[in-house]
Amino acid sequence: MQLEVKDRTLQIPAKLYRIGELVRYTPLSRQTIHNYTIMGLIREVQWTEGGHRLYDESVFERLSRIIELKKTRTLWEIRQILSKEDAAEASSAEQTTGIAGTAGYRPQSKKTGKETV
């Protein structure tokens, strides 16, 4: 979505959601969302200065997929499935654009910005 202002186009920033908002819009608890983040099933895209995780709109699709898979799979199996899907998506994007994707995602410390592996 773009906003026209005379001769310039302003980009409206993407909406970012805190855990409390995810709880409000999904059937999941705060602890479940936190656990899914720690397990790597979902990813925060940013941190607030106060240390709160922020998620983008794509987290809702991801949570929907997890909820659906949870009906017949364990979290360990879901993690494997999502990892394969992420790798395939990153590979496809790399082939299409020639730009390396995020298949090698590595969590970073919110304080230092360095990898926490």
Secondary structure, DSSP 4 states (H G I P E B T S, - for coil): -EEEETTEEEEPPPP-B-HHHHHHHSS--HHHHHHHHHHTSS---EE-TTS-EEB-THHHHHHHHHHHHHTTS-HHHHHHHHHHHHHHHHHHHHHHHS---STT---B-TTT-SB--
